[in-house]
Amino acid sequence: MSETFVLDGQEIPFAPGQTIIQAASAAGVYIPRLCYHPEFKPHGSCKLCTVKVNGRHTASCTFKAAPGLQVESNTEDLNAERRTLVQMLFVEGNHFCPSCEKSGDCQLQATAYELGMMSPHFDHFFPDRPVDASHPELLLDFNRCILCSLCVRASRDVDKKNVFALAGRGIDSHLIVNAASGRLADTNVALEDKAVQVCPVGVILKKRQGFKVPIGQRTYDEVPISGHVPAPAALTEEI
Amino acid sequence: MSFDLETAEHPEKLRRVAIDPVSRVEGHGKVTLLLDDQNKVHQVRLHIVEFRGFERFIQGRPYWEVPVMVQRLCGICPVSHHLAAAKALDRVLGIKKLTPTAEKIRRLMHYGQMLQSHALHFFHLSSPDLLFGFDSDVARRNIVGVAGKYPEIAKKGVLLRKFGQEVIRHTAGKRVHGTGAIPGGVNKSLSRAERDELLQDIYQIVAWSREAVHLAMELHTSNPALYNSFGIFRSSMMSIVGNNGDLDFYHGSLRARDDNGGILFDGVDYQGYNDILEEEVKPWSYMKFPYIKSLGKERGWYKVGPLARVQNCNQIPTPLAEAERREFVDYAGGTPMHAPLAYHWTRMIELLHAAEVIKDLLHDDDILGAELMTEGVRQQEGVGVIEAPRGTLFHHYQVDENDLITMCNLIVSTTHNNQAMNEAVRHVARRYLHGKEITEGLLNHIEVAIRAFDPCLSCATHALGKMPLEVELVDVEGRPLDRLAKNGDGSFCASLAD
C-alpha cells in the first residue's frame, strides 16, 4: 500500500521520490504548468504549478510528495494568481492568437482558457523580435517565447547539441541559438530533434505546415488542457 | 486634378457640416459638406479611414500565416480576404490549378460568404430605407422596425444570412475567421453529415433568394422616378468574368466596359494588374483613388460590385439567376444601368446565383473528396483576385527565399468605388440639399447613396445600429452654432441652443 497526501481534499498516492505534480498527474489530477514536462528535469521557473503545501506557497514540480501533506491547488486564490502570471506572459511577448498557427495546439492559450483569462489586463510591451527564418525547414518566432527552457533542456539533455540557451537576466532574458552568426541555419539542429518537438507555444515551428489541421481537430478544440494530463515518465525517476 | 464639388474655391467663408460617422455601413467613414449662407453646397467629400497598416506589418511574416492573418481586416467578408490571399500564395507555390476538391470547397466557402454578406446588406442595412422611405421616422428606420412591420421579410433575411454562415462554418471551421484555405489547397473537405445538414435547407434558401430578387425588383420598378435617377452618374465598370464571360465570383480574367457598355479591356490576366490600374492619393482621404491607366485620372475611374458584375458578364451560369439578369437587362433597355439604387436589385440577383451555386456544389461528390493539396515549383511573387461581395479584391505578395513576406499590396473593393461613391454623394447633395434647411432626413439621403455601394469603410466590425451620428454647424471661426446628435440607442440630443 503506497503512502498518500491530500490534494484539494482528495487522497493522492505517491511513490518515493515523486514530486507533487508527478503524483497528481499519475492520479489524473491536473495542476496548471508551462515549464514542467514529464520527460525533463523540472525547472521551477514559470510558477504556474504553485500550490499551497501546509499553507505555504511552493512549486509542485519541485516539491517532493510526503505522507500527510495538505496541498491546495484548485482554489480561487491560487487560480487568480496563476491567471495573473499568464496575463504577464501574454503582454511580455507578442501573442496574437488570431493569426498564430499554434492556436488550438498552444499550451499558453489553452492554459489561459483553463484559468478563465478574459483579457491581458496589463499594458502590452509589444517587443520588437524579428523572426529567424534562416533554416530551410524550421522557423523560429521569438515573439511567442515564454522562456520555459524546454528546448534548452531537450537540446542539452536529449539531443546533446546545446542548440538553444537563455541569455540575459530578468526582464532582458531571451532565447538565443548557439551559433556565431546567431542564426538557426548555422547550428546543427535537425527536424527530428527533441528540442524541435517540445515547444509548448509557437516558437519552434516546422515550416510550411501552418493551419493544415482544421479547426475542430486541434489538440485543445474539444478537450481542455486539464483533460490532457501527461503521465509521469518514470515514477521513481531521480529528481 | 479635382472633380466638380470636390474642392471649394474659398472654403474659409463656408460653414462645415459633417456626417460622422456614416451609419448602417461596414466600418467608419464621414461626409463633410461646405455650405454658404444660403445653404448652397460648394464642396462634398466622403472621407474614409481604411486599412490599418496590414500591408506593412504582414512584412517579415511567414507566407503560410497570411491567409489567416489578413482576413482579420474585416468581420463581414473575411472569407474574401482569406481566399484572395490563398490564391495569391498558390501562385507563389507555382500552382495554377488546385485539386477538384480544394477548388470546390473554396468555391463553396466563397459563395456562402456572398450569400451571407448580400443578405446582411439588403435586409439588415438597406431595407429600412427602401421599405419605409429615406426620410421616414428615424426611430423606426432600422432592422427592428422592419421586423415589426414586415416580420416575414426580416425573418427570411436573418435566416438567409445564417445559412451562408453555416456554409462558411462547415468549410472553414468557424462562421467568422476560420482557417479552411491554405496555400496549395484546403485543410478539410465536407463530411457526408455536414453536406446533408446543408442540403436540408438549400431548396428553401434558393426559394427565399428568388423572393428577395422580386422584392428588390418591385421596389425599383414601382418607383422609377426615384430609383433610376437617385445619385446617378455614369462611369466605366470593372470585374472579373469566368469562362465564356460567365459571372464568376471565385476566378476569371479582368474585364472593363465604358459607360456605354463598350469593352475597354477583356481577358486580362490579373497577374499583370499593375499594367492597367494605377492608384492616386488625395490629401483629404486615407483611401486611394484607383483608375484605369490608359484613360487617365480624370476619365479612368470606374465602379465595381454587383451592378458592374451583373452587367459585365455575358450570362449567369445558373438558370434562375440568369432569368432575373435578363429581366434586369430588359428593364435597363439594352444600355448599361448606372443608377446606384440598382445595386440593390443586382445584389439580390447575385444572392440568388450564390444560392444556386451552393445547391449545385452540395450535389457534387468532389466536395467530399480526400485530395486536398497540390504542389508546384516555388516562385517569388503572386497575385490573387476574387470578386468579394463589394467588388473586385486584389492581393499581391512577394516572398523571399526564407519564406517571409517582403511586399504586400491590397486593393479592396471599396477602394475601387471611392470616386464613384463621391460622385453619387455629390449628386444627391446637389439635388436634395442645395439651398435647403438641413434635417436628419435630408442627411440620410446622403447615407442612402453611400449604402447602395455596400461599402466596407474600414473593414472592421462594429455593433450594428449602435453607431452614433453627430452633425455640427460651425461658423468661420470654428465656433459651434448648432448641433444635432443621434445616440447609440437612436434617440436625438437637442441642439446646443436648447
Interface residues (C-beta under 8 A of the other chain):
Chain A: P98 S99 C100 E101 P130 V131 A133 S134 L139 K207 R208 Q209 G210 F211 K212 V213 P214 I215 G216
Chain B: G60 R61 P62 W64 E65 P67 V68 M69 R72 A172 G173 K174 H177 G178 T179 G180 I182 N187 K188 N402 D403 L404
